[in-house]
Amino acid sequence: MSTSVESPQAAGFENESASEALVPSGWNSKRVVVGIVIVLIIAICGGWYLYARGVEDTDDAQVDGHLVPIASRVEGTIQAVAVDDNQAVTVGTTLVQLDPRDYQVALDQAQAQYEQASAQLAASDPNLPMTRITNESDLASDSAGITGAEAAVEAARHDLAGAIAKLKESQAVDERAQANFQRYKTLLDKNEVSRADYDQYKATAVAQVQTVAANQAAVESAEKTVAQRQAQLDQQKTKLQESRNSAPLRLAIREADIKSQKANTDGAQAAFEKAKLNLKYVSIVAPVSGVVTQRSAEPGARVSSGQQLLMIVQTDDLWVTANFKETQLERMHPGQRVKVHVDAMHQDFTGTVESMPAITGSRTSVLPPENATGNYVKVIQRMPVRIRFNPGQKDLEKLRPGMSVEPKVYVE
């Protein structure tokens, strides 16, 4: 009887074959699929985590732009309206025309008043140098008058001195004539002289009395002349002093008059310039390029100064106001790139964070919250971040303020 001995390798092969026979045939493939799914899930979660860490987004955002209200700067009656709602306009386009006739009349009147004031000023300007010349002439004339008056006083005094000397001389002659007369009268009484001699000496004595009286009158007249010449000198000195005192005053009055005329001219010129501006303001033109909206102006309507007539939406300078939660701003700063999805156009645009907010939106509301109360509830605040569209993109001109957008800021 023979015994067969199996090798260990053969025994192992038989055991392995028996194990494989016990495991279902689809089990290995299922394990592979499950492993692949798990790996994919981990990769997707990891990728999403990494993406979410590098992006901050919000759906609380809209396109913003400058809304330029157009108002009348003067009151008047609307003559014509050249634009309508949703019409595109450029800088300088005439929007509304007011009736200019009233302002044309006002301009003509202001121009006439300005020309009149200018003529009065031109006529007053030469008066100042003329006043200076007159003052100098008056002072020179008064000084010359004083010199002449002083000379006249000296001449009168010389005449007075001559009259006094002549009076003294005549008085001495009179004394001698009177003495001779008395002596001849005594001699006549004694019949020692002739009657003819006596009569001669008597006539001489009488004549000499008259001479003394005449010389006395001449002295008195000379004294009066001296007094008169002195009074004239005093008067001339007073006049010179008055001229010296009044000359600066006359000059100051003339300068003040010229200043007043200049002020009147400046006022008239300002009124003239204002009238020109008012006439210019009757043509209301577009200060910016954009699209017209909210037109309320109608031909024939009476408008007042400052009354809004329409509005221009400045479509060439748009941005996005994105109200991010305050917890999203930690890593956000100006200069970061942004992808902006516009809901109305189903289109994405690129942009850049332009500026960070200075205040939360709630603080700028009409009724800001008052947290100093007993029912305070903490709420995450939103802050408006400004995002500027990158220039040169297609269809930027189709954007309008107020459109809803979803910006994504790449913070890493």
C-alpha positions as CSV (number, residue, x, y, z in Angstrom):
1,M,0.0,0.0,0.0
2,S,1.5,3.3,-1.0
3,T,1.0,6.7,0.7
4,S,1.0,10.0,-1.3
5,V,2.5,13.1,0.4
6,E,1.3,16.6,-0.8
7,S,3.7,19.5,-0.9
8,P,3.1,22.6,1.3
9,Q,2.7,24.8,-1.9
10,A,0.0,22.6,-3.1
11,A,-1.8,22.7,0.3
12,G,-1.6,26.5,0.4
13,F,-3.0,26.8,-3.1
14,E,-5.9,24.6,-2.2
15,N,-6.6,26.7,0.9
16,E,-6.5,30.0,-1.1
17,S,-8.8,28.6,-3.7
18,A,-11.1,27.6,-1.0
19,S,-11.1,31.2,0.5
20,E,-11.8,32.7,-2.9
21,A,-14.7,30.3,-3.3
22,L,-16.2,31.6,0.0
23,V,-16.0,35.5,-1.1
24,P,-18.6,36.8,-3.6
25,S,-17.2,37.7,-7.0
26,G,-18.5,41.4,-7.0
27,W,-17.0,42.3,-3.7
28,N,-13.7,43.6,-4.9
29,S,-15.2,45.9,-7.5
30,K,-17.5,47.4,-4.9
31,R,-14.6,48.1,-2.6
32,V,-12.8,50.0,-5.4
33,V,-15.9,52.1,-6.2
34,V,-16.5,53.0,-2.5
35,G,-12.8,54.0,-2.2
36,I,-13.0,56.2,-5.3
37,V,-16.1,57.9,-4.0
38,I,-14.6,58.5,-0.6
39,V,-11.5,60.0,-2.2
40,L,-13.7,62.2,-4.4
41,I,-15.7,63.4,-1.5
42,I,-12.6,64.2,0.4
43,A,-11.1,66.0,-2.6
44,I,-14.3,68.0,-3.2
45,C,-14.7,69.0,0.5
46,G,-11.0,70.0,0.6
47,G,-11.2,72.0,-2.6
48,W,-14.4,73.7,-1.5
49,Y,-12.9,74.5,1.9
50,L,-9.8,76.0,0.2
51,Y,-12.0,77.9,-2.3
52,A,-14.3,79.2,0.5
53,R,-11.4,80.4,2.5
54,G,-10.2,82.5,-0.4
55,V,-13.5,84.0,-1.5
56,E,-16.0,86.3,0.2
57,D,-19.4,86.8,-1.6
58,T,-22.8,88.3,-1.0
59,D,-26.1,88.7,-2.7
60,D,-26.8,92.0,-1.0
61,A,-25.3,94.1,-3.7
62,Q,-26.4,96.4,-6.5
63,V,-25.0,98.6,-9.3
64,D,-24.6,102.2,-8.2
65,G,-23.9,105.4,-10.0
66,H,-24.2,109.2,-9.9
67,L,-27.7,110.5,-10.1
68,V,-27.4,114.1,-11.2
69,P,-30.6,116.2,-10.5
70,I,-31.1,119.0,-13.1
71,A,-32.8,122.1,-11.6
72,S,-33.4,125.6,-12.9
73,R,-31.1,128.2,-11.6
74,V,-33.6,131.0,-12.4
75,E,-37.3,131.3,-12.4
76,G,-39.2,131.5,-15.6
77,T,-41.6,129.9,-18.1
78,I,-40.5,126.8,-19.9
79,Q,-40.4,127.5,-23.6
80,A,-39.3,124.0,-24.8
81,V,-38.1,120.6,-23.5
82,A,-35.6,118.9,-25.8
83,V,-35.3,115.5,-24.1
84,D,-37.5,112.7,-22.7
85,D,-37.1,109.9,-20.3
86,N,-34.5,107.2,-21.1
87,Q,-32.9,109.4,-23.7
88,A,-29.1,109.4,-23.8
89,V,-27.5,112.8,-23.7
90,T,-23.9,114.1,-23.7
91,V,-22.2,117.0,-21.9
92,G,-23.5,120.3,-23.2
93,T,-26.8,119.0,-24.7
94,T,-29.6,121.5,-24.3
95,L,-32.3,120.0,-22.0
96,V,-34.8,122.7,-21.3
97,Q,-35.2,126.2,-22.7
98,L,-36.8,129.0,-20.6
99,D,-38.3,132.2,-22.0
100,P,-35.3,134.6,-22.3
101,R,-37.1,137.9,-22.9
102,D,-37.4,139.1,-19.3
103,Y,-33.7,138.4,-18.7
104,Q,-32.7,140.1,-21.9
105,V,-34.5,143.2,-20.8
106,A,-32.8,143.0,-17.4
107,L,-29.4,142.5,-19.1
108,D,-30.0,145.6,-21.2
109,Q,-30.9,147.7,-18.2
110,A,-27.9,146.4,-16.2
111,Q,-25.6,147.2,-19.1
112,A,-27.0,150.8,-19.3
113,Q,-26.5,151.3,-15.6
114,Y,-23.0,149.9,-15.7
115,E,-22.1,152.2,-18.6
116,Q,-23.5,155.2,-16.8
117,A,-21.6,154.4,-13.6
118,S,-18.4,153.9,-15.7
119,A,-18.9,157.3,-17.3
120,Q,-19.4,159.0,-13.9
121,L,-16.3,157.4,-12.7
122,A,-14.3,158.5,-15.7
123,A,-15.6,162.0,-15.1
124,S,-14.6,161.9,-11.5
125,D,-11.1,160.6,-12.0
126,P,-9.6,163.9,-13.3
127,N,-11.1,165.7,-10.3
128,L,-8.5,164.3,-7.9
129,P,-5.4,165.7,-9.7
130,M,-7.4,168.9,-10.4
131,T,-8.2,169.2,-6.7
132,R,-4.5,168.7,-5.8
133,I,-3.5,171.4,-8.3
134,T,-6.2,173.8,-7.0
135,N,-5.1,173.2,-3.4
136,E,-1.4,174.0,-4.4
137,S,-2.5,177.0,-6.4
138,D,-4.6,178.3,-3.5
139,L,-1.8,177.9,-1.0
140,A,0.6,179.6,-3.3
141,S,-1.8,182.4,-4.0
142,D,-2.5,182.9,-0.3
143,S,1.2,182.8,0.5
144,A,1.8,185.5,-2.2
145,G,-1.1,187.5,-0.7
146,I,0.5,187.4,2.7
147,T,3.8,188.7,1.2
148,G,1.9,191.5,-0.5
149,A,0.0,192.3,2.6
150,E,3.1,192.4,4.7
151,A,4.7,194.8,2.1
152,A,1.6,197.0,2.2
153,V,1.8,197.1,6.1
154,E,5.4,198.1,5.9
155,A,4.6,200.8,3.3
156,A,1.8,202.1,5.5
157,R,4.0,202.2,8.5
158,H,6.6,204.1,6.5
159,D,3.9,206.5,5.4
160,L,2.8,206.9,9.0
161,A,6.4,207.6,10.1
162,G,6.7,210.2,7.4
163,A,3.4,211.8,8.4
164,I,4.4,211.9,12.1
165,A,7.7,213.5,11.1
166,K,6.0,216.0,9.0
167,L,3.5,216.7,11.8
168,K,6.3,217.3,14.2
169,E,8.0,219.6,11.8
170,S,4.8,221.6,11.2
171,Q,4.2,221.8,15.0
172,A,7.7,223.2,15.5
173,V,7.1,225.7,12.7
174,D,3.7,226.5,14.2
175,E,5.3,227.1,17.6
176,R,7.7,229.6,16.1
177,A,5.0,231.2,14.0
178,Q,2.8,231.6,17.1
179,A,5.7,233.0,19.0
180,N,6.4,235.5,16.3
181,F,2.8,236.5,16.1
182,Q,2.6,237.1,19.8
183,R,5.8,239.2,19.7
184,Y,4.6,241.3,16.7
185,K,1.2,241.7,18.4
186,T,3.0,243.2,21.4
187,L,5.2,245.4,19.2
188,L,2.1,246.5,17.3
189,D,0.4,247.5,20.5
190,K,3.5,249.7,21.2
191,N,3.5,251.0,17.6
192,E,6.9,249.6,17.1
193,V,6.1,247.6,13.9
194,S,4.0,248.3,11.0
195,R,0.5,246.9,10.5
196,A,1.6,245.1,7.4
197,D,4.3,243.2,9.2
198,Y,1.8,242.3,11.9
199,D,-0.7,241.0,9.4
200,Q,1.9,239.0,7.7
201,Y,3.0,237.2,10.8
202,K,-0.7,236.8,11.8
203,A,-1.4,235.1,8.5
204,T,1.6,232.9,8.8
205,A,0.5,231.8,12.3
206,V,-3.0,231.1,11.2
207,A,-1.7,229.2,8.1
208,Q,0.7,227.2,10.3
209,V,-2.2,226.1,12.5
210,Q,-4.0,224.8,9.5
211,T,-0.8,223.0,8.4
212,V,-0.5,221.3,11.8
213,A,-4.1,220.3,11.6
214,A,-3.6,218.9,8.1
215,N,-0.5,217.0,9.2
216,Q,-2.4,215.7,12.2
217,A,-5.1,214.5,9.9
218,A,-2.5,212.9,7.7
219,V,-1.0,211.1,10.7
220,E,-4.4,209.8,11.7
221,S,-5.1,208.7,8.1
222,A,-1.7,206.9,8.0
223,E,-2.5,205.2,11.3
224,K,-5.8,204.0,9.9
225,T,-4.1,202.8,6.7
226,V,-1.6,200.9,8.8
227,A,-4.5,199.3,10.8
228,Q,-6.3,198.5,7.6
229,R,-3.2,197.0,6.0
230,Q,-2.6,195.0,9.2
231,A,-6.2,193.7,9.2
232,Q,-5.7,192.7,5.5
233,L,-2.5,190.9,6.5
234,D,-4.3,189.1,9.4
235,Q,-7.1,188.2,7.0
236,Q,-4.7,186.8,4.5
237,K,-2.9,184.8,7.2
238,T,-6.3,183.4,8.3
239,K,-7.1,182.5,4.7
240,L,-3.8,180.8,4.3
241,Q,-4.4,178.8,7.4
242,E,-7.9,177.9,6.3
243,S,-6.5,176.8,2.9
244,R,-3.9,174.6,4.7
245,N,-6.6,173.1,6.9
246,S,-9.2,172.6,4.2
247,A,-6.9,171.3,1.4
248,P,-6.5,167.8,2.9
249,L,-10.2,167.7,3.6
250,R,-11.1,168.7,0.1
251,L,-8.7,166.1,-1.2
252,A,-10.2,163.4,1.1
253,I,-13.7,164.4,0.1
254,R,-12.7,164.0,-3.6
255,E,-11.0,160.7,-2.9
256,A,-14.1,159.5,-1.0
257,D,-16.3,160.6,-3.9
258,I,-14.1,158.7,-6.4
259,K,-14.2,155.6,-4.2
260,S,-18.0,155.9,-4.0
261,Q,-18.2,156.2,-7.8
262,K,-15.9,153.2,-8.1
263,A,-18.0,151.2,-5.7
264,N,-21.1,152.1,-7.7
265,T,-19.3,151.1,-10.9
266,D,-18.2,147.8,-9.3
267,G,-21.8,147.2,-8.1
268,A,-23.2,148.0,-11.5
269,Q,-20.6,145.7,-13.1
270,A,-21.6,142.9,-10.8
271,A,-25.2,143.4,-11.6
272,F,-24.4,143.4,-15.3
273,E,-22.4,140.1,-14.9
274,K,-25.2,138.6,-12.9
275,A,-27.7,139.6,-15.6
276,K,-25.5,137.9,-18.2
277,L,-25.4,134.8,-16.2
278,N,-29.2,134.8,-15.7
279,L,-29.7,135.1,-19.4
280,K,-27.3,132.2,-19.9
281,Y,-29.1,130.1,-17.3
282,V,-32.4,130.2,-19.4
283,S,-30.7,127.4,-21.5
284,I,-30.4,124.4,-19.2
285,V,-27.7,122.1,-20.5
286,A,-26.5,118.7,-19.4
287,P,-23.5,118.9,-17.0
288,V,-22.6,115.2,-17.5
289,S,-23.3,112.5,-20.0
290,G,-25.9,109.9,-19.2
291,V,-29.5,108.9,-19.5
292,V,-32.5,111.1,-18.7
293,T,-35.0,110.0,-16.2
294,Q,-37.7,111.4,-13.9
295,R,-38.6,114.2,-16.4
296,S,-41.2,116.6,-14.9
297,A,-40.6,119.6,-17.1
298,E,-43.4,120.5,-19.5
299,P,-43.6,123.4,-22.0
300,G,-45.5,126.4,-20.7
301,A,-45.0,125.5,-17.0
302,R,-43.8,128.2,-14.6
303,V,-40.7,127.0,-12.6
304,S,-39.0,128.6,-9.7
305,S,-35.3,128.8,-9.0
306,G,-34.0,125.5,-7.7
307,Q,-36.9,123.5,-8.9
308,Q,-35.9,120.0,-10.2
309,L,-36.9,119.4,-13.8
310,L,-35.3,116.0,-14.5
311,M,-32.5,113.7,-13.6
312,I,-29.5,112.3,-15.5
313,V,-28.1,108.9,-14.6
314,Q,-24.3,109.0,-15.3
315,T,-23.9,105.6,-16.9
316,D,-20.2,106.0,-17.7
317,D,-19.1,106.0,-14.1
318,L,-20.7,103.0,-12.4
319,W,-19.6,100.9,-9.4
320,V,-21.0,98.2,-7.2
321,T,-22.1,98.8,-3.6
322,A,-21.7,95.4,-1.9
323,N,-23.1,95.1,1.7
324,F,-20.8,92.5,3.2
325,K,-21.3,91.2,6.7
326,E,-18.8,92.7,9.1
327,T,-17.4,89.2,9.7
328,Q,-16.4,89.0,6.0
329,L,-14.1,92.1,6.0
330,E,-11.2,90.7,8.0
331,R,-9.0,89.9,5.0
332,M,-10.6,92.3,2.5
333,H,-8.8,95.4,1.4
334,P,-8.7,97.8,-1.6
335,G,-7.1,96.4,-4.7
336,Q,-8.4,92.8,-4.5
337,R,-9.9,91.4,-7.6
338,V,-13.6,90.7,-7.8
339,K,-15.9,88.8,-10.1
340,V,-19.3,90.4,-10.4
341,H,-22.3,88.4,-11.7
342,V,-25.1,90.6,-13.0
343,D,-28.5,88.9,-12.6
344,A,-30.3,90.8,-15.3
345,M,-27.7,90.0,-18.0
346,H,-26.6,86.5,-16.7
347,Q,-23.1,87.7,-17.3
348,D,-19.9,88.1,-15.2
349,F,-17.7,91.2,-15.1
350,T,-14.4,91.8,-13.4
351,G,-13.7,94.5,-10.9
352,T,-11.5,95.7,-8.1
353,V,-12.2,96.6,-4.5
354,E,-12.0,100.4,-4.6
355,S,-12.6,101.4,-1.0
356,M,-13.6,100.1,2.4
357,P,-16.6,101.5,4.3
358,A,-16.4,104.2,6.9
359,I,-19.6,103.3,8.7
360,T,-22.2,100.5,8.8
361,G,-25.4,100.8,6.8
362,S,-27.5,100.9,9.9
363,R,-25.8,104.0,11.3
364,T,-26.6,105.9,8.1
365,S,-30.3,105.0,8.1
366,V,-33.0,107.6,8.9
367,L,-33.6,106.0,12.3
368,P,-30.3,104.4,13.5
369,P,-30.6,101.8,16.2
370,E,-30.3,102.8,19.8
371,N,-28.5,100.0,21.6
372,A,-28.6,101.6,25.0
373,T,-31.8,99.8,25.9
374,G,-32.7,96.7,27.9
375,N,-33.8,94.7,24.9
376,Y,-30.6,94.8,23.0
377,V,-30.0,91.9,20.6
378,K,-26.7,91.6,18.9
379,V,-27.0,91.5,15.1
380,I,-24.2,91.1,12.6
381,Q,-24.0,94.4,10.8
382,R,-23.5,95.0,7.1
383,M,-21.0,97.4,5.7
384,P,-21.0,98.9,2.1
385,V,-17.9,98.1,0.2
386,R,-17.3,99.9,-3.1
387,I,-16.2,97.8,-6.1
388,R,-15.1,99.5,-9.3
389,F,-15.7,97.8,-12.6
390,N,-12.5,97.2,-14.7
391,P,-12.7,99.4,-17.8
392,G,-12.8,98.1,-21.3
393,Q,-15.2,95.2,-20.7
394,K,-17.9,94.3,-23.2
395,D,-21.5,95.4,-22.4
396,L,-20.4,97.7,-19.5
397,E,-22.6,100.4,-21.1
398,K,-25.7,98.1,-20.5
399,L,-25.4,98.3,-16.8
400,R,-27.8,100.5,-14.9
401,P,-27.8,101.7,-11.3
402,G,-30.0,99.5,-9.1
403,M,-29.3,96.2,-10.9
404,S,-28.8,93.3,-8.5
405,V,-25.4,91.7,-8.6
406,E,-23.5,89.0,-6.8
407,P,-19.8,89.9,-6.2
408,K,-17.1,87.5,-5.2
409,V,-14.0,89.0,-3.7
410,Y,-10.9,87.0,-3.9
411,V,-9.3,87.7,-0.5
412,E,-6.2,85.5,-1.1
